[in-house]
Amino acid sequence: MRQKVRCLIIGSGPAGYTAAIYAARANLEPVLYEGMEPGGQLTTTTDVENYPGYPEGVTGPEMMEDFKKQAERYGTEVRSGRATAVDFSVSPKKVIIDNELTIEADTVIISTGATAKYLGIPDETKYAGRGVSACATCDGFFYRNKKVAVVGGGDTACEEATYLSGLAEKVYMVVRKDYLRASKIMQERVMNNPKIEILFEHNAIGLFGENGVEGAHLVKRMGEPDEENVDIAIDGFFLAIGHHPNTEIFIDQLKLDEVGYIDTEAPSTRTSVKGVFAAGDVADSIYRQAVTAAGTGCRAAIDAEKYLSENNL
């Protein structure tokens, strides 16, 4: 089965829906496939308080539903399904949906996002939205004057710990190794911060609490003769062990960076293939915020409209 569209958007979330709003208003008749996680990462966030226009705050799922309704209002066709393969070597571009439907698109906007890496302990799922987070900038505000833990030993973990130290009463850094992998300046920053305590050679194995996270179960020097169980009292548990961009199907099709994020020709959203654009966390390893994702979604739609116009498509 085959279908032709002018503008295909792969993935939802703030980037995809914003791209759809702009593309629809430009009469590009966009078709958007929501992907495996309709609404993106924000649907796992309980409260969003830092997005402009919601002075009382809003839940992640509610906000994404608002975005979706606005996109549909202007004519976006929102469909369930995910891209399982692509061929960007031809024009129009070919995108396979759910291994069945072939979409031929004059322009493609990729907004498949990135997925936070987790430790894989069951309690991370149990306490999702109730003390477990993978974004200090998003959720740190809720832990003012409380105790939190950051898992990780790289630059991201140090940045998150430093950021949280400006809000929380105390920050533990839970580090598997006996050293930090972070750059020297970041190491010095956390080591000289009186609010941050680094727990070297500690592994988090579980969380506990009645209505949310109240503490973490750790193991010091796991597997060694002097292995020791340690419990710490915390209100928030932050994962800072990296993100995985959802770019598997684009590996042989687009230029990616060493981690797997899509390379774009900044400040535009153009990728290494003409007519293909990338927006949101799939091309952003730095900011990873709803508002920045929405901004790139806007830019991607404008870039797509310009491409169509210049090529009389």
N, C-alpha and C positions, 0 to 999 in steps of 0.2 A: 504494500500500500504506500502511495506517494502523495505528497502535498507540497504546494509552493506558497511561500510567504515572503514578504518584503523584509520584515524584522522579526527575528526569533530571539527570545530571551530565555536563557537556560539558568534556572535557579530563581528562588524568590528572596525573601529578606528585604532589608531596607534598600540595598543596591538594585536588586531586580525589580521591585515594585516601583521605585522612583524612576528607573529607566523606562518602565512601562507607562507611567503617567506622562512623562515628557514625549515619548515616542507616539503615544496615542494622540496627544494634543497636536502633534506635528503631522497627523494623518498617515502615520507609517503602518497602521493596522497591525500592531504587534501581537504576537502569540507568545505567551509565557508558560513555560513548564515549571511547576513548583519544585520538583525534585523530591528526594527522599525525606526531607524535613521541611514541609511547607511553612513558610515564614522564617526559616533559618534559625540561627542560634538564639535569637531573641525569644523564641517560643519557649525556651527553657528558663527564661529569666522572669522571676516573679514581679519585681518592681523596677520600673525605669523612671528615674527622677531627673536625668540629665539631658533629656531630649527636648529641645525648644518647642513650645506650644502646648505642653502638658503641665501647667503650673501645679496641679495637685498630684502629679505622677500618674503612671498608668502601668498596667501589667504588660509584659512583653507580647503575649498572645493577642491582647486587645489592640495594642498599637499596630501589630502586623495585620490584623483584620481591618483596621482603618485604612492602612496603606493599600491593601488589596481592593477594598471597596472603591477607593478613589481611582485606582488604575482601571477597574472595570467600568466605572462611571463614564470614563472618556473613551471606552471602546476596546480596551485590552481584552483579549480572549485568554482567560486563565484556565489552564488545564492541569490535571494531575498526571504524573508520569515523570520519568527521568531520562536524561540522555545517557545512552549506553555505549555509543561509538560515534565518531565524527570523521569526516573527510574534508579537510580544508584545502586540499590541493586542486579542487575543481571550483568552478563558478557556474551557478550558485553553489554555496557550501552545502554539504550534506550532513545531516544530524539524524542519527537513529534513536528513536524513542522506544524504551522498553523492549529492545531487540526486535521490534515489529515494524513500526511506522517510520518511513523515511521522509524527513522534512527537507525540502530544498529552500534555502534562505539566501536572499541577496546580502543581508547583514546578520551577524550573530553577535549578541551581547552575552558574555559569560559572567554569571554572578553566582557561582556554585559555592562560594565561601570557603572557610577553613574550619577544621574541627580541632578543638582543644584536646591535647593528649592528657589522658588520665592514668592513674596508677593501676587501675583495674581491680581495686578492692570494692566489694559489694556496697559498703557504706557510702561510697561516693554517689551512687545512684539513690540510695535510701535518703540521704540528706541533701539531694539536689534542690537548690532554692531555699534550703533551710540551714544554711551555714557553709555549704560547699560552693565555691566559685572558681572560675578560671580567668577572672578579670578584676583586678584590684581597682582600676580606674572606674569600672562600671559599678562595683558593689562596695567599695571601701567605705563610702559615706555611712553605710548602715552599721559600721563597727567603731564608731567614734567612742573613745574612752573604754574600749573593750580589748580583750586579748585575742590575737589571731596567730595562725601559723602559715608560713609560706613554704611550699615544697619545691626544692630545686636549688641548684648551685651555680647557675649561669648568669649572664647579664640580665636576662628577663626577671629572674628570681630576685636579684639584687635591686633592680628598679622597682619591682612590686613591693618589696620589703621596705625600701626607702620611702616610697609613696605612702604606704600604710602607716609608717612610723609618724607621719604628720597628722594622723587621725586617731590611731589606736593607742591604748595605754601601753601595750607591750606587743612586740612582734618576735615570734620564734622563726628561725629559718631551719628547716629540716633538710639536712644534706647527707646523702648516702656516702659520699667519699669523705676522706679526711682533709679535703681541701676544696676551695671554690674554683670553678672553671671560668668564672667571670674575669673581665679585664681588670688590670691592676687598679685603675681608678675606682671602679665599682666595688672591688674588694675593700679598698680603704674606706670607702663611704659607709659600707655596712658595719665594718669592724670598729669604726670610730663613732658609731651611732649608739648612744646609751640606751635607746629603747629597743634595740635589736639584739637578740641572743641567738648565736649560731650553734646549732646542735649538730656537730660533725659526727659522721659514722652512725647516723640514725635512719631507720626505715620506718615509714608510717605503715601500719598493718591494719588499722581500723579506727573507727570513730564511735563515740557514744554520746548519749543525751536523750532526754524524754521528748521534748517538742522541737528539738533542733540540736545542732552540735553544741556539746558542753565540754568535750575533751577529745583527745586523740591517744590511741594506743601506739606506742613506738617500741622499736627494738634497737638497742644500742649494740654495735659490733655484731650484727647478725651472722651466725654461723661460726663465730669464734668461741674458744673455750670460756672466755669471760663475758659471753652474751648476757644482756640484761634487759628486762622489760621495764619500760618507762611510760608513765601516763602524764600528760600535760593538760591543764585546764585551759580551754580556748572556746571562743564563741564563733570563730570563723576559720575555715580551712581553705586556703588558696593554692590552686595548682599553678605552677609556673615552670612547667617542664616542656613548654613549646606547643606549637600548633601545627597541624598537618593540612596543607592546602588541598582542596578537593579537585585535583588536576590530573588524576590517573589517565583519563581518556584523552588528554591533550598532550601527553608526553612526546609522542612522535609527530605532533601536528604544529605545536607552537614553541617559541623560545621561552624556556623557564629558567629561573635562577637556580642556584645550587641546592636550595631547599625544596624547590618545586613550585614556588609562586610564579604567576605569569608575569613576564617582563612586558612593561608598557612604555611607550615613548612619551614620558612625562614632558609637559603637564597634560598631554592628551591621554586617552584610554586606548589608543591604537596598539595592537599587538604586532607580532612579526608577520602576520598574514593580513593583507588588505581586506577590509570588510569585516574583520573580526575584532571585537572590542572587549575589554575586561574591566569589571567594576566590583568594588567592595573588597572583602577580605581575601578573595582569591588572588588579588594582586597587591595586597597590603599586609606586610609582616610587621608594621610598626604601630599604627594607630588603633586599628581594629575596633572602631566605635560605630554605633548606628548612624550618627550624624555624618561622619566622614564617608561611610559606605553610601549613604543617600546622595552625598555630594558627587561621588564618582559615578553613581547611577545616572544622575542628571547629565554629567559630561559625556557619558557613553552614548546616551540617546542623541545628544546634539552632534557628537562625532558621527554617529550612524546616519543621521539625517543629512549631514553635509556630504558624506560619502555617496549616498544614494543620489543626491542632487548633482554632484560633480560628474557622476557616471551615468546620468540619465536613466536611472533604474526605478 
